[in-house]
Amino acid sequence: MPKSRSKRVRRQPPPKAKPKSSPPWVGGLFFLLLVGGVVVIICHYLGVLPWPSPGGTQPIQLWVGLGMITASFVVATQWH
C-alpha cells in the first residue's frame, strides 16, 4: 500500500559544506620545518654547528631540532 502524501517528508537537509583548502604555503612550511629539524640534529652530531658557543656542541641544538620537528607536525594538523 502506498504512503499517503501528507506523511512524506518533503524537506531535504542542506548538503554538507566542503572543507576549505589550505593555502599552498602550509605544505611547504611543513616540509621545510621537518627537514630543517632533521638537518639541525644531524649537524649537531657531526659537530658542524657553530652556535651558541664555538668549539663544542650544546644540547640547545637538539632542542631546536626537536622543536622544529614538533612545529612541523603542528602545521600538518592544519593541512586540508
C-alpha positions, 0 to 999 in steps of 0.5 A: 500500500502506498504512503499517503502524501501528507506523511512524506517528508518533503524537506531535504537537509542542506548538503554538507559544506566542503572543507576549505583548502589550505593555502599552498604555503602550509605544505611547504612550511611543513616540509621545510620545518621537518627537514630543517629539524632533521638537518639541525640534529644531524649537524649537531652530531657531526659537530658542524654547528657553530652556535651558541658557543664555538668549539663544542656542541650544546644540547640547545641544538637538539632542542631546536631540532626537536622543536622544529620537528614538533612545529612541523607536525603542528602545521600538518594538523592544519593541512586540508 
